[in-house]
Amino acid sequence: MRALWQLCKIGVLVLMGFAVATFAGIVLYEPPARSEYAAIVVLSHGVAADGTLSPQTAARTQAGLDAFEAGYAPKVIFSGGLGGLEPASKGALMAEAAIAAGLPAEVAMVEGESHSTLQNALFTARLVPELRDQPVLLVTHRYHGMRSIASFWWAGFRELDLVAADPDRIEWQGAAAEPIKWAGNMVRGAVYSVAAALGLGGPRLDALLT
Protein backbone atom coordinates (compact mmCIF):
# COMPACT_ATOMS: atom_id res chain seq x y z
CA MET A 1 0.00 0.00 0.00
CA ARG A 2 2.85 2.37 0.77
CA ALA A 3 4.33 1.87 -2.71
CA LEU A 4 0.93 2.49 -4.30
CA TRP A 5 0.51 5.66 -2.26
CA GLN A 6 3.94 6.87 -3.35
CA LEU A 7 3.04 6.25 -7.01
CA CYS A 8 -0.19 8.20 -6.55
CA LYS A 9 1.69 11.13 -5.06
CA ILE A 10 4.19 11.06 -7.92
CA GLY A 11 1.33 10.99 -10.41
CA VAL A 12 -0.33 13.99 -8.78
CA LEU A 13 2.95 15.92 -8.78
CA VAL A 14 3.52 15.12 -12.46
CA LEU A 15 0.02 16.33 -13.37
CA MET A 16 0.59 19.48 -11.32
CA GLY A 17 3.79 20.06 -13.26
CA PHE A 18 1.95 19.75 -16.56
CA ALA A 19 -0.73 22.13 -15.27
CA VAL A 20 1.96 24.68 -14.40
CA ALA A 21 3.48 24.28 -17.88
CA THR A 22 0.08 24.85 -19.48
CA PHE A 23 -0.66 27.90 -17.33
CA ALA A 24 2.79 29.34 -18.03
CA GLY A 25 2.22 28.94 -21.75
CA ILE A 26 -1.03 30.87 -21.43
CA VAL A 27 0.10 33.82 -19.31
CA LEU A 28 3.68 34.16 -20.56
CA TYR A 29 2.89 34.03 -24.28
CA GLU A 30 4.90 36.43 -26.42
CA PRO A 31 4.66 37.05 -30.19
CA PRO A 32 7.10 35.25 -32.52
CA ALA A 33 10.77 35.98 -31.91
CA ARG A 34 11.77 35.91 -35.59
CA SER A 35 10.53 37.81 -38.60
CA GLU A 36 11.00 34.93 -41.07
CA TYR A 37 10.25 31.20 -40.91
CA ALA A 38 10.43 28.35 -43.39
CA ALA A 39 6.76 27.50 -42.87
CA ILE A 40 3.68 28.22 -40.82
CA VAL A 41 1.97 25.10 -39.44
CA VAL A 42 -1.67 25.52 -38.40
CA LEU A 43 -3.00 22.87 -35.99
CA SER A 44 -6.67 21.95 -36.17
CA HIS A 45 -9.28 21.70 -33.42
CA GLY A 46 -12.80 20.58 -34.31
CA VAL A 47 -14.95 20.49 -37.44
CA ALA A 48 -18.71 19.91 -37.68
CA ALA A 49 -20.23 17.09 -39.72
CA ASP A 50 -21.20 19.57 -42.44
CA GLY A 51 -17.62 20.79 -42.75
CA THR A 52 -18.06 23.98 -40.73
CA LEU A 53 -14.93 24.87 -38.80
CA SER A 54 -15.35 25.07 -35.04
CA PRO A 55 -14.72 28.53 -33.54
CA GLN A 56 -11.26 27.46 -32.39
CA THR A 57 -10.34 25.91 -35.74
CA ALA A 58 -11.62 29.00 -37.53
CA ALA A 59 -9.56 31.24 -35.23
CA ARG A 60 -6.42 29.18 -35.87
CA THR A 61 -7.04 29.27 -39.62
CA GLN A 62 -7.41 33.05 -39.55
CA ALA A 63 -4.29 33.42 -37.39
CA GLY A 64 -2.35 31.33 -39.90
CA LEU A 65 -3.60 33.49 -42.76
CA ASP A 66 -2.71 36.64 -40.82
CA ALA A 67 0.80 35.29 -40.15
CA PHE A 68 1.28 34.60 -43.86
CA GLU A 69 0.03 38.05 -44.84
CA ALA A 70 2.42 39.55 -42.27
CA GLY A 71 5.27 37.92 -44.21
CA TYR A 72 6.35 35.36 -41.63
CA ALA A 73 6.75 32.46 -44.10
CA PRO A 74 6.29 31.57 -47.78
CA LYS A 75 4.04 28.56 -47.17
CA VAL A 76 1.32 27.42 -44.79
CA ILE A 77 0.71 23.81 -43.76
CA PHE A 78 -2.74 22.95 -42.40
CA SER A 79 -2.62 19.86 -40.19
CA GLY A 80 -5.58 17.72 -39.17
CA GLY A 81 -7.11 14.41 -40.19
CA LEU A 82 -10.56 13.15 -41.15
CA GLY A 83 -12.81 12.22 -38.26
CA GLY A 84 -16.35 11.04 -37.72
CA LEU A 85 -18.79 12.21 -40.37
CA GLU A 86 -16.62 15.09 -41.56
CA PRO A 87 -16.74 15.56 -45.36
CA ALA A 88 -12.96 16.02 -45.64
CA SER A 89 -9.89 16.19 -43.46
CA LYS A 90 -9.60 19.10 -41.07
CA GLY A 91 -6.41 20.14 -42.83
CA ALA A 92 -8.16 20.27 -46.19
CA LEU A 93 -11.13 22.19 -44.79
CA MET A 94 -8.85 24.73 -43.10
CA ALA A 95 -6.91 25.21 -46.32
CA GLU A 96 -10.14 25.66 -48.26
CA ALA A 97 -11.34 28.31 -45.79
CA ALA A 98 -8.00 30.13 -45.84
CA ILE A 99 -7.90 30.16 -49.65
CA ALA A 100 -11.46 31.50 -49.75
CA ALA A 101 -10.31 34.26 -47.38
CA GLY A 102 -7.42 35.26 -49.61
CA LEU A 103 -4.53 32.82 -49.09
CA PRO A 104 -2.87 32.01 -52.46
CA ALA A 105 -3.65 28.38 -53.25
CA GLU A 106 -0.08 27.68 -54.35
CA VAL A 107 1.33 28.36 -50.87
CA ALA A 108 -1.10 26.05 -49.03
CA MET A 109 -0.16 22.49 -48.07
CA VAL A 110 -2.36 19.91 -46.34
CA GLU A 111 -1.38 17.26 -43.82
CA GLY A 112 -4.64 15.36 -43.60
CA GLU A 113 -3.87 12.18 -41.66
CA SER A 114 -3.24 13.28 -38.06
CA HIS A 115 -5.59 12.76 -35.12
CA SER A 116 -3.46 14.06 -32.28
CA THR A 117 -0.82 16.67 -31.60
CA LEU A 118 1.92 14.04 -31.74
CA GLN A 119 0.65 12.95 -35.14
CA ASN A 120 0.45 16.60 -36.26
CA ALA A 121 4.16 16.81 -35.55
CA LEU A 122 5.24 13.43 -36.89
CA PHE A 123 3.19 13.57 -40.09
CA THR A 124 4.24 17.16 -40.82
CA ALA A 125 7.85 16.00 -40.55
CA ARG A 126 7.13 13.22 -43.04
CA LEU A 127 5.36 15.62 -45.41
CA VAL A 128 8.22 18.13 -45.44
CA PRO A 129 11.29 16.45 -43.87
CA GLU A 130 13.59 19.42 -44.40
CA LEU A 131 11.52 21.53 -42.01
CA ARG A 132 13.09 19.72 -39.08
CA ASP A 133 16.25 21.76 -39.69
CA GLN A 134 14.50 25.07 -40.33
CA PRO A 135 12.55 27.57 -38.22
CA VAL A 136 8.84 26.75 -38.03
CA LEU A 137 5.98 28.87 -36.74
CA LEU A 138 3.16 26.93 -35.06
CA VAL A 139 -0.38 28.32 -34.90
CA THR A 140 -2.71 27.17 -32.13
CA HIS A 141 -4.30 28.48 -28.93
CA ARG A 142 -2.24 29.47 -25.93
CA TYR A 143 -3.41 26.58 -23.74
CA HIS A 144 -2.22 24.16 -26.43
CA GLY A 145 1.00 25.97 -27.23
CA MET A 146 3.49 24.38 -24.83
CA ARG A 147 2.31 20.85 -25.60
CA SER A 148 2.43 21.58 -29.32
CA ILE A 149 6.01 22.83 -29.10
CA ALA A 150 6.98 19.79 -27.02
CA SER A 151 5.33 17.45 -29.55
CA PHE A 152 7.12 19.01 -32.52
CA TRP A 153 10.40 18.91 -30.60
CA TRP A 154 9.81 15.19 -30.01
CA ALA A 155 9.29 14.76 -33.78
CA GLY A 156 12.68 16.32 -34.52
CA PHE A 157 11.92 20.01 -35.02
CA ARG A 158 14.38 22.28 -33.27
CA GLU A 159 13.51 25.90 -34.10
CA LEU A 160 9.93 26.57 -33.06
CA ASP A 161 7.86 29.62 -32.18
CA LEU A 162 4.16 30.13 -31.59
CA VAL A 163 1.46 32.39 -32.95
CA ALA A 164 -1.53 32.32 -30.62
CA ALA A 165 -4.98 32.20 -32.15
CA ASP A 166 -6.14 33.99 -28.98
CA PRO A 167 -3.54 36.79 -28.61
CA ASP A 168 -5.88 39.33 -27.02
CA ARG A 169 -8.67 37.37 -25.39
CA ILE A 170 -7.45 34.12 -23.83
CA GLU A 171 -9.42 31.02 -24.82
CA TRP A 172 -9.48 28.98 -21.60
CA GLN A 173 -11.67 26.21 -23.01
CA GLY A 174 -9.61 23.05 -23.19
CA ALA A 175 -7.00 24.11 -20.65
CA ALA A 176 -8.42 21.90 -17.89
CA ALA A 177 -7.78 18.75 -19.93
CA GLU A 178 -4.22 19.66 -20.89
CA PRO A 179 -2.42 18.00 -17.91
CA ILE A 180 -4.03 14.65 -18.78
CA LYS A 181 -3.17 15.11 -22.45
CA TRP A 182 0.41 15.98 -21.51
CA ALA A 183 0.66 12.72 -19.56
CA GLY A 184 -0.82 10.75 -22.46
CA ASN A 185 1.66 12.33 -24.84
CA MET A 186 4.58 11.44 -22.60
CA VAL A 187 3.58 7.78 -22.39
CA ARG A 188 2.68 7.35 -26.06
CA GLY A 189 5.68 9.28 -27.27
CA ALA A 190 8.04 7.21 -25.13
CA VAL A 191 6.56 3.89 -26.25
CA TYR A 192 6.66 4.99 -29.90
CA SER A 193 10.28 6.10 -29.61
CA VAL A 194 11.36 2.81 -28.05
CA ALA A 195 9.48 0.79 -30.67
CA ALA A 196 10.97 2.87 -33.50
CA ALA A 197 14.46 2.41 -32.05
CA LEU A 198 13.86 -1.34 -32.17
CA GLY A 199 13.07 -1.12 -35.89
CA LEU A 200 9.28 -1.28 -35.63
CA GLY A 201 7.03 0.96 -37.68
CA GLY A 202 3.99 1.16 -39.91
CA PRO A 203 0.35 2.20 -39.49
CA ARG A 204 -0.18 0.23 -36.27
CA LEU A 205 2.64 2.04 -34.55
CA ASP A 206 1.42 5.39 -35.91
CA ALA A 207 -2.05 4.62 -34.51
CA LEU A 208 -0.49 4.44 -31.05
CA LEU A 209 -0.17 8.21 -31.20
CA THR A 210 -3.86 8.83 -31.83
N, C-alpha and C positions, 0 to 999 in steps of 0.2 A: 504493500500500500504506500509506503514511503516513496518508493521509486516512481510509482504512478503519480503521486502528488507532485514530485519534483518535475516530472515531464509536463504536467499540467501548468505549473508555474512558468516553466520555460516557454511553453506554447503561448501563454498569456503575454509574457514579456516580448516575444517575437512579434505578436500581433500589435502590441502597443508600439513597437518600433516601426512597423509598417504604417500605422496610423500617423505617427509623427512625421514620417517621410511624406505621406500624402498631404498632410496639413502644411508642411513646409513648402511643398511644391505649389500649393494654392496661394499662400500669403507672401511668399518670397519671389513670385514670378517676376521676371524682367524680360523686356523685349529682346529679340535676337541680338547676339553679340557681333555678328558679322554683317556685312552689306551684300555679300555674294555667296551663294551655295550652288552645289552641283544640281540639286533637285529639291523640290518641295514634296513631302509625302503626307497626304491627308488620310487620317484614320477614320473609319466609319463608326457610326453608332447604330441606330436602328432605321429600318425602312418599313413602311406599311405594305400590306398585301397588294395594294394597287400601285405600288411603286413610289408613293409619296415619301419624301425624305422626312425623318423625324426632326423635330426642332433642333436637336443637338447635331444631327448629321448635316442639316441645312446650314447651321452656323459654322461648322467645320469646313464645309464646301465653300462658303462665302469667304471665310478667313484664308483658305488656300488661294482662291482667286485674287483676293486683295494682296496677298504676299507676292503673287506673280506680277500683278500690275505695279507693285512697288519696286519691281526689278530684282527681287531676291534670288531668283533662279530661272533658267531657261526652259525648265520642264516641270510638270506637276504629275505626280503619281497618286492615283486614287486607290486606296486599299480597302477591300472588304468583299467577302464572299456571298454566295447565294444561300439564303435561308428560308425555311418555311414555304409560304406561298408567294414569295416575292417574284416578280416577273423577270428580273435580271439580277446580276450580282450588285451588291451595294457599291462596289467600285465603279461599275459601269453606269449606274444610276447617278452617282455623284458627278462623274465626268460629263454625262449628258446634261445635267443641271448647270454645271459650270460653263460648258460650251454655249448653252442657251443664254447664259448671263454675260457672255462676251469673251470667254477664254478661247484662244485660237485652238482649233481641233488638233493641229499638228504638234502641239506641245503637251497634249494630254496622254497619259499612259494609264492603263488599268491593271491592277493586280486583283483578280476576281475570285481567288480560291480560299482566302483566309477566313477563319472563324474565331480568332482570338488575337490578342495583341502579340503573343509570341509568333503566331503564324503571320501576322502583318509583317513582322520584322524578317522572319526567315524567308518568306515567299518574295518579299521585295528584294532581298539580297539575291535570290535566284533569278529574278526578272532582270535586274541590272547589277551584276556582280561587282562591277567597278566602283559602285557607289560606296562600298565598304571602305575604300581608301580616300573618299572625298567628303567634304562637308555637306551635311544633309539637314534640312529644316523640317521638323515634324510639326504637324498641325493637329491639335486635339484640344480638349478642355483641360483646365488647370488641374483638376482632381486626378486626371488620367496621365498627366505629363510625366511625373517621375517614373511611373511604372512603364510608360512607353519608352522613355530614354533607356531605362534598364533593359528592356526587352530587345531594343535595337543594338545595344551594347553587347548583349549575349549573342546576337546573331552576327557579330563581327564588325559592326559600324563603330567608328571611333571618334568622329567629329560630328556632334549632334547639338542642335539648339531647338528651341520650342517657340512656336507661335500659338498663343492661346486663343481659342475660339470665343472665350469669355474674358477679354482683356479689361473691360470696364465694370461689368456686373458679373460677379462670380456665380457660376452655375454649381451649386452644391449637390444637386441631384446625382447620385451615384457614388459620392465620396464615402458614404457609410460602408459600402461593400468593398472598397478598395483593399483594406487590410487582408480580407479573406482571399481576394484575387491575387494579391502579392504572394501570399503563402502558396496558393495553387501554382503560380508561375514558378516559384522557387523549386517546388517538388518536380513539376513536369519538365522544367528546363534541365534540372540536374539529371533526371532519368534519361531524357533524350540525349544529353551530351555524353553520358556514359555509354549508352547503346551505340551512338554514332562512332565513338572512339573504338568500340569493339567491331566495327565494320558493318553494323546493321543499318538499315535504311528502308525507304519505300513508303507507300501511302499509309501503311499501318502505323509506322513510327510517326509520321507526320500527324496522324489523327490523334496521337497522344497529346498533342499541343492544343487541341480544340477546347 
